[in-house]
Amino acid sequence: MIALRPAQPDTLQLRPAQVPAFQ
């Protein structure tokens, strides 16, 4: 579900707090 930022797939590891939707 990284349709919001396909260019930054590492955003989960770099900024997990920015994607609370996953948790």
Residue, then its C-alpha position, 0 to 999 in steps of 0.5 A: m500500500i505504498a501508492l502514496r509514495p512509490a518513489q520512496p519505498d524505504t519510507l517505512q524504515l526511514r520514517p515508520a512514524q509517518v505511516p501509521a496506516f500500516q500499524 
